């Protein structure tokens, strides 16, 4: 899932070096790869590098980006549901 950040996001190095942290600026697009072993964290990819970030921060600061095909499919499903199909 791709997200565009509407506020800066603090991320930690992926793996065992959690002392290394950096900030991803607002406006950046990130890829959310899934949950980490500790489900409070999501694994995210920023400029082809993996990091972990608090899932709550990703949800609060990110806006999900849909591909055009996904938007068309979602719209179609909503229309069918509204029509009672």
ChimeraX attribute file (.defattr): number of C-alpha atoms within 10 A of each C-alpha:
attribute: neighborCount
match mode: 1-to-1
recipient: residues
	/A:1	12
	/A:2	17
	/A:3	20
	/A:4	17
	/A:5	21
	/A:6	16
	/A:7	16
	/A:8	16
	/A:9	19
	/A:10	16
	/A:11	24
	/A:12	21
	/A:13	17
	/A:14	18
	/A:15	9
	/A:16	8
	/A:17	9
	/A:18	12
	/A:19	8
	/A:20	11
	/A:21	15
	/A:22	12
	/A:23	10
	/A:24	16
	/A:25	13
	/A:26	14
	/A:27	13
	/A:28	16
	/A:29	20
	/A:30	21
	/A:31	18
	/A:32	21
	/A:33	15
	/A:34	14
	/A:35	16
	/A:36	17
	/A:37	9
	/A:38	8
	/A:39	11
	/A:40	13
	/A:41	20
	/A:42	22
	/A:43	23
	/A:44	28
	/A:45	17
	/A:46	15
	/A:47	10
	/A:48	9
	/A:49	9
	/A:50	17
	/A:51	24
	/A:52	24
	/A:53	22
	/A:54	20
	/A:55	19
	/A:56	12
	/A:57	17
	/A:58	25
	/A:59	12
	/A:60	12
	/A:61	16
	/A:62	22
	/A:63	14
	/A:64	16
	/A:65	15
	/A:66	13
	/A:67	10
	/A:68	9
	/A:69	9
	/A:70	11
	/A:71	12
	/A:72	12
	/A:73	11
	/A:74	13
	/A:75	12
	/A:76	12
	/A:77	13
	/A:78	12
	/A:79	12
	/A:80	11
	/A:81	10
	/A:82	9
	/A:83	8
	/A:84	7
	/A:85	7
